[in-house]
């Protein structure tokens, strides 16, 4: 996983992951914790893979959500830059529907 260093960059607003300390204060070899803080997002696409997608990891994803944080741009040309969440992944992610547009 690569992390943007500049908190003002568009990449920063599109990623769900955060490090502690922030990437701009880290150097090669430093230790940090990585997490996804509770975040409200918009689902901009649902990707289904049959057969499951081979990304070189197990389990292979069969359904992924492309999401953007609520405050990210709504420009349709930039929505392909959203973060991807694999459904039924090994990561402990809780998803709760809070509304529909």
Secondary structure, 3 states (H helix, E strand, C coil): CCCCCCCCCHHHHHCCEEEECCHHHCCCCCCCEEEECCCCEEEEEEEEEEEEECCCCCCCEEEEEEEEECCCCCCCCCHHHCEEEECCCCCCCCCCCCCCC
